[in-house]
Amino acid sequence: MSKQLTSLSILCTVVVALASCQGGNNTSLSSVNGDSITLKHSSLLTIVEYDGYTIAEISNPWKKGKLLHRYYLVPRVSEGRHQPPDFVDGTVVKVPIQRAAVFTTVHCALLTELGMGSRIIGVADAKYIKVPYIQQQIKAGRIVDCGNGLNPLVEKIMDIKPEAILLSPFENSGGYGKTEEIGIPLIECAEYMETSPLARAEWMRFYGLLFGVSEKADRLFHQVDSSYTSLKQQAVKTGKGRSVIVDKVVGSVWYMPGGRSTIGQMLQDAGGEYPWASDTQSGSLSLPFETVLERGGQADVWLFRYSSDHEWNYQELLTGHRGYDQIAAFRQHNVYGCNVEQSMFYEETPFHPDRLLCDFLQILHPDIIGLPALRYYKKLKN
């Protein structure tokens, strides 16, 4: 009798703890009788394995102390194992996911790399997804274009019957409209809001759990983590690198990466002297050209991204803003451009920040030898 009372007491404690988390008022789950998966860098993910299921929680990156989403990952085959109770404070996802609609090019690229490309049956904004395998499958009719990611064609989604939809959440987006009403689990891919490059990359371990390739995802992340750390240590040993400014004027504003943004941190990890390194913003800074010129106009190197069907030269860059010729790096022809149309910058760098760091390292330390050729950035031609 005492054993029954003790068991009942423990069960009530867990249920009360979970119930108190409803409504997104807490970002940590109870790990009673569960084993936490150690995450080395992520500040938004919490994953705890229980007997028969796994709970994954995503902290709300825009509301400190709140929960963005809780997922219950339940194995498809669970004979002989305990089933989770009917939790109503989260989303139940049967794993491994066999059929998924993926609304972002970066996750299409990751899943393809993990050997899970065949599980993708639908995408959004198909023309912007540059992953060769995905484009081949779209042409063959095996992957369906579900329309605009912000307003997808719900009828098409229902026709292909995905078991989950991977999409990116946004602050004050107002939700996902009709996509929320069709009963398909929505996986909110919020890793882009992490506070470091490796924290963002570590989310591949979560996606590995979802698709049943945990060991493969863990190995890949270990490789990325090790490579990034090694390059960062090489920058420290090499010493102070060249000074650098990033990106360019768009409209009337120069969007410069904040000091705590992914790019800002990577420039510092590469040993670069970044004029906005002390800034605490994790997003971009909206600056007038005059401010950039005053603070960073004498930088040794200028890196910028652009989208074009051909490589730009200095004259073409100058047509965007006549004041560029006042920048020292422009005058000295130390400008490097990344054409996102002709590279896999957006597809690769979120989960392979080591590849981008390698570019930064050799641009900011031109004397370093033995590194592979630049992958994303190319020095502008005259």
C-alpha positions as CSV (number, residue, x, y, z in Angstrom):
1,M,0.0,0.0,0.0
2,S,2.8,2.4,0.9
3,K,4.5,1.7,-2.4
4,Q,1.3,2.6,-4.3
5,L,0.9,5.9,-2.3
6,T,4.6,6.8,-3.1
7,S,4.1,6.1,-6.8
8,L,0.9,8.2,-6.8
9,S,2.7,11.0,-5.0
10,I,5.5,11.1,-7.6
11,L,3.0,11.0,-10.5
12,C,1.0,13.9,-9.0
13,T,4.2,15.9,-8.5
14,V,5.2,15.5,-12.2
15,V,1.7,16.3,-13.5
16,V,1.5,19.4,-11.3
17,A,4.9,20.5,-12.5
18,L,3.9,20.1,-16.1
19,A,0.5,21.7,-15.6
20,S,2.3,24.8,-14.1
21,C,4.1,25.2,-17.4
22,Q,1.0,25.6,-19.5
23,G,0.6,28.8,-21.4
24,G,4.3,29.3,-21.9
25,N,5.0,30.6,-18.4
26,N,8.1,28.5,-17.8
27,T,11.1,27.6,-19.9
28,S,12.4,24.6,-18.0
29,L,10.8,21.1,-17.7
30,S,10.9,18.7,-14.8
31,S,13.6,16.1,-15.2
32,V,12.2,13.8,-12.6
33,N,13.0,10.3,-13.7
34,G,14.4,11.7,-17.0
35,D,17.9,12.0,-18.4
36,S,18.9,15.4,-19.7
37,I,20.8,15.5,-23.0
38,T,23.8,17.7,-22.4
39,L,23.9,20.6,-24.9
40,K,27.2,22.3,-25.1
41,H,26.3,25.7,-26.5
42,S,22.5,26.1,-27.1
43,S,20.7,28.5,-24.7
44,L,17.3,27.9,-26.2
45,L,16.9,24.1,-26.3
46,T,16.3,21.7,-23.4
47,I,16.0,18.0,-24.1
48,V,15.1,15.3,-21.5
49,E,14.7,11.6,-22.3
50,Y,12.2,9.6,-20.4
51,D,11.3,5.9,-20.6
52,G,9.3,5.8,-23.8
53,Y,9.4,9.4,-24.9
54,T,11.5,12.5,-25.1
55,I,10.5,16.1,-24.1
56,A,12.1,19.0,-26.1
57,E,11.5,22.5,-25.0
58,I,12.3,25.7,-26.9
59,S,12.7,28.9,-24.8
60,N,11.0,32.0,-26.2
61,P,13.9,34.1,-27.5
62,W,11.8,37.3,-27.5
63,K,10.2,36.9,-24.0
64,K,12.7,36.0,-21.3
65,G,11.4,33.3,-19.0
66,K,8.6,32.2,-21.4
67,L,8.3,29.0,-23.4
68,L,8.0,29.1,-27.2
69,H,7.1,25.4,-27.6
70,R,7.2,22.1,-25.9
71,Y,7.4,18.8,-27.9
72,Y,6.7,15.3,-26.9
73,L,8.7,13.0,-29.2
74,V,7.1,9.6,-29.1
75,P,8.6,6.6,-30.9
76,R,6.4,5.0,-33.5
77,V,7.2,1.5,-32.2
78,S,6.9,1.5,-28.4
79,E,5.9,-2.1,-27.5
80,G,7.0,-3.0,-24.0
81,R,7.7,0.7,-23.1
82,H,5.7,3.2,-21.1
83,Q,3.5,5.5,-23.1
84,P,3.4,9.2,-22.1
85,P,0.1,10.4,-20.6
86,D,-2.3,12.6,-22.6
87,F,-0.3,15.8,-22.2
88,V,-2.2,18.8,-23.3
89,D,0.5,21.4,-22.8
90,G,2.6,20.6,-25.8
91,T,2.8,19.0,-29.3
92,V,3.1,15.3,-29.7
93,V,5.4,14.3,-32.6
94,K,5.8,10.7,-33.7
95,V,9.4,10.0,-34.4
96,P,11.2,9.3,-36.6
97,I,9.3,11.7,-38.9
98,Q,8.8,9.9,-42.3
99,R,7.1,12.7,-44.3
100,A,7.9,16.4,-43.7
101,A,7.1,19.7,-45.3
102,V,10.2,22.0,-44.9
103,F,9.7,25.7,-45.5
104,T,13.3,26.8,-45.2
105,T,16.2,26.2,-47.5
106,V,18.7,25.8,-44.7
107,H,16.8,22.9,-43.2
108,C,16.4,21.3,-46.6
109,A,20.2,21.5,-46.9
110,L,20.8,20.0,-43.4
111,L,18.3,17.1,-43.8
112,T,19.8,16.3,-47.2
113,E,23.3,16.2,-45.7
114,L,22.0,13.9,-42.9
115,G,20.6,11.5,-45.6
116,M,17.0,12.5,-44.9
117,G,16.3,14.4,-48.1
118,S,13.8,11.6,-49.2
119,R,11.7,12.4,-46.2
120,I,11.0,15.9,-47.6
121,I,7.7,15.8,-49.5
122,G,6.8,19.5,-49.6
123,V,8.6,22.9,-49.5
124,A,7.7,26.6,-49.6
125,D,9.2,29.3,-51.8
126,A,10.7,26.5,-54.0
127,K,12.4,28.9,-56.4
128,Y,14.7,30.1,-53.5
129,I,15.8,26.7,-52.4
130,K,19.1,26.1,-54.1
131,V,19.8,22.6,-52.8
132,P,20.3,20.5,-56.0
133,Y,18.6,17.4,-54.7
134,I,15.5,19.3,-53.7
135,Q,15.3,21.0,-57.1
136,Q,15.6,17.6,-58.8
137,Q,12.8,16.1,-56.7
138,I,10.6,19.1,-57.4
139,K,11.1,18.7,-61.2
140,A,10.4,15.0,-60.8
141,G,7.1,15.7,-59.0
142,R,8.2,14.0,-55.8
143,I,8.4,17.2,-53.8
144,V,5.4,19.6,-53.9
145,D,5.8,23.4,-53.8
146,C,3.3,24.6,-51.2
147,G,3.6,28.3,-52.1
148,N,4.6,31.2,-50.1
149,G,6.1,30.3,-46.7
150,L,4.3,33.2,-45.0
151,N,0.9,32.2,-46.5
152,P,1.2,28.6,-47.8
153,L,-1.4,26.8,-49.8
154,V,-3.1,24.8,-47.0
155,E,-4.9,22.5,-49.5
156,K,-1.6,21.4,-51.0
157,I,-0.2,20.7,-47.5
158,M,-3.3,18.6,-46.6
159,D,-3.0,16.7,-49.9
160,I,0.5,15.5,-49.3
161,K,-0.2,14.6,-45.7
162,P,3.1,15.5,-44.0
163,E,3.6,14.4,-40.4
164,A,5.3,17.6,-39.5
165,I,6.0,21.1,-40.9
166,L,9.4,22.7,-40.3
167,L,9.2,26.5,-40.3
168,S,10.8,29.6,-38.8
169,P,9.0,31.6,-36.1
170,F,9.2,35.4,-36.0
171,E,8.5,37.9,-33.3
172,N,5.0,39.4,-33.4
173,S,4.2,37.4,-36.5
174,G,0.6,36.8,-35.3
175,G,0.9,33.0,-35.6
176,Y,0.7,30.7,-38.6
177,G,-2.8,31.3,-39.8
178,K,-4.7,28.3,-41.3
179,T,-1.5,26.2,-41.1
180,E,-2.1,26.0,-37.3
181,E,-5.7,24.7,-37.8
182,I,-5.0,21.5,-39.8
183,G,-3.7,19.4,-37.0
184,I,-0.1,18.9,-38.3
185,P,2.7,19.4,-35.8
186,L,4.6,22.6,-36.4
187,I,8.3,22.4,-35.6
188,E,9.4,26.0,-34.8
189,C,13.0,26.3,-36.1
190,A,14.2,29.1,-33.8
191,E,17.9,28.3,-33.9
192,Y,18.6,31.6,-35.8
193,M,17.9,33.4,-32.6
194,E,20.7,31.7,-30.7
195,T,23.5,33.8,-29.3
196,S,26.5,32.2,-30.9
197,P,27.4,30.4,-34.1
198,L,28.0,27.0,-32.4
199,A,24.8,27.3,-30.4
200,R,22.9,27.7,-33.6
201,A,24.7,24.8,-35.2
202,E,24.0,22.6,-32.2
203,W,20.3,22.5,-33.2
204,M,21.2,19.8,-35.7
205,R,21.1,17.4,-32.8
206,F,17.4,18.2,-32.2
207,Y,16.6,17.6,-35.9
208,G,18.6,14.4,-35.7
209,L,16.2,13.3,-32.9
210,L,13.2,14.2,-35.0
211,F,14.3,12.2,-38.0
212,G,15.9,9.2,-36.2
213,V,19.5,10.0,-37.1
214,S,20.7,11.2,-33.7
215,E,24.1,9.5,-33.9
216,K,24.8,10.9,-37.3
217,A,23.8,14.4,-36.3
218,D,25.8,14.2,-33.1
219,R,28.9,13.2,-35.1
220,L,28.4,16.0,-37.6
221,F,28.0,18.5,-34.8
222,H,31.2,17.2,-33.1
223,Q,33.1,17.7,-36.3
224,V,31.8,21.3,-36.7
225,D,32.4,22.1,-33.1
226,S,36.0,20.7,-33.2
227,S,36.8,22.5,-36.6
228,Y,35.4,25.8,-35.4
229,T,37.3,25.7,-32.1
230,S,40.5,24.8,-33.9
231,L,40.2,27.7,-36.3
232,K,39.4,30.1,-33.4
233,Q,42.5,28.9,-31.5
234,Q,44.6,29.4,-34.7
235,A,43.4,33.0,-34.8
236,V,44.4,33.5,-31.2
237,K,47.9,32.1,-31.9
238,T,48.3,34.2,-35.0
239,G,47.5,37.4,-33.1
240,K,45.6,40.6,-34.1
241,G,44.2,40.5,-37.6
242,R,43.2,43.2,-40.1
243,S,40.3,45.6,-39.3
244,V,37.1,45.0,-41.2
245,I,33.7,46.3,-42.0
246,V,30.8,44.3,-43.3
247,D,27.9,44.5,-45.8
248,K,26.7,47.6,-47.6
249,V,24.0,50.3,-47.9
250,V,20.5,49.1,-48.7
251,G,18.2,52.0,-49.6
252,S,19.4,54.8,-47.3
253,V,20.7,52.5,-44.5
254,W,23.8,50.5,-43.9
255,Y,22.9,47.4,-42.0
256,M,26.0,46.6,-39.9
257,P,26.1,43.3,-37.8
258,G,25.8,44.0,-34.1
259,G,28.7,43.0,-31.9
260,R,26.8,40.0,-30.5
261,S,25.3,38.9,-33.8
262,T,26.6,35.7,-35.4
263,I,28.7,37.5,-38.0
264,G,30.0,40.0,-35.4
265,Q,31.1,37.2,-33.1
266,M,32.7,35.3,-35.9
267,L,34.7,38.3,-37.1
268,Q,36.1,38.5,-33.5
269,D,36.7,34.8,-33.3
270,A,38.7,35.1,-36.5
271,G,40.9,37.7,-34.8
272,G,39.5,40.7,-36.8
273,E,39.4,44.2,-35.5
274,Y,35.7,45.0,-35.8
275,P,34.7,48.6,-35.0
276,W,31.4,47.5,-33.6
277,A,32.8,44.6,-31.5
278,S,31.7,46.3,-28.2
279,D,28.1,46.7,-29.4
280,T,25.6,44.5,-27.5
281,Q,23.1,44.0,-30.2
282,S,22.5,40.5,-31.6
283,G,20.8,41.8,-34.7
284,S,21.8,44.4,-37.3
285,L,22.5,48.0,-36.6
286,S,20.7,50.5,-38.9
287,L,23.3,53.1,-39.6
288,P,23.6,56.1,-41.9
289,F,26.5,55.9,-44.4
290,E,28.2,58.9,-42.6
291,T,28.4,57.0,-39.3
292,V,30.0,53.9,-41.0
293,L,32.5,56.2,-42.8
294,E,33.5,57.9,-39.7
295,R,33.9,54.8,-37.5
296,G,35.0,52.2,-40.0
297,G,36.0,54.1,-43.1
298,Q,39.7,53.3,-42.5
299,A,39.2,49.6,-42.1
300,D,41.7,47.4,-43.9
301,V,39.1,45.1,-45.4
302,W,35.5,45.3,-46.5
303,L,33.3,42.2,-46.8
304,F,29.8,42.4,-48.3
305,R,27.1,40.1,-49.5
306,Y,25.0,40.6,-52.7
307,S,22.7,38.7,-55.0
308,S,23.4,38.7,-58.7
309,D,23.6,36.4,-61.7
310,H,27.2,37.5,-62.2
311,E,30.2,38.6,-60.2
312,W,30.4,42.3,-59.4
313,N,33.4,44.6,-59.9
314,Y,34.4,47.8,-58.3
315,Q,32.6,50.0,-60.7
316,E,29.4,48.0,-60.3
317,L,29.7,48.3,-56.5
318,L,30.2,52.0,-56.8
319,T,26.9,52.5,-58.6
320,G,25.1,51.4,-55.4
321,H,26.5,54.4,-53.5
322,R,28.9,57.1,-54.8
323,G,30.4,57.5,-51.3
324,Y,32.0,54.1,-51.4
325,D,35.1,55.5,-53.0
326,Q,35.8,57.3,-49.7
327,I,36.3,53.9,-47.9
328,A,39.9,53.0,-47.6
329,A,39.4,49.3,-48.4
330,F,37.6,50.3,-51.7
331,R,40.5,52.7,-52.7
332,Q,43.1,50.0,-51.9
333,H,41.1,47.2,-53.6
334,N,40.7,45.1,-50.5
335,V,37.0,44.4,-51.0
336,Y,35.6,40.8,-50.9
337,G,32.1,40.0,-52.1
338,C,29.9,37.0,-51.4
339,N,27.4,36.4,-54.2
340,V,24.6,34.5,-52.4
341,E,23.2,33.5,-55.8
342,Q,26.3,31.6,-56.8
343,S,27.3,30.2,-53.5
344,M,25.6,28.1,-50.8
345,F,26.1,30.8,-48.1
346,Y,22.6,30.7,-46.6
347,E,22.2,27.0,-47.1
348,E,25.5,26.0,-45.4
349,T,26.8,28.5,-42.9
350,P,24.1,28.2,-40.2
351,F,25.1,24.6,-39.5
352,H,28.6,24.9,-40.8
353,P,29.9,28.1,-39.2
354,D,33.4,26.7,-39.3
355,R,33.4,27.0,-43.1
356,L,32.6,30.7,-42.9
357,L,35.1,31.2,-40.1
358,C,37.7,29.7,-42.3
359,D,37.0,32.4,-45.0
360,F,37.2,35.1,-42.4
361,L,40.4,33.8,-40.9
362,Q,42.4,33.8,-44.1
363,I,41.0,37.1,-45.3
364,L,41.8,38.8,-42.0
365,H,45.2,37.0,-41.7
366,P,46.5,36.8,-45.3
367,D,49.9,35.4,-44.1
368,I,48.3,32.2,-42.8
369,I,49.0,29.3,-45.2
370,G,47.6,25.8,-45.5
371,L,43.9,26.8,-45.4
372,P,41.5,25.7,-48.1
373,A,40.4,28.1,-50.9
374,L,37.8,30.8,-50.0
375,R,34.4,29.1,-50.1
376,Y,32.0,32.1,-50.1
377,Y,33.9,35.3,-50.5
378,K,35.9,36.4,-53.6
379,K,38.1,39.4,-53.9
380,L,36.5,41.9,-56.3
381,K,38.0,42.2,-59.7
382,N,39.0,45.6,-61.2
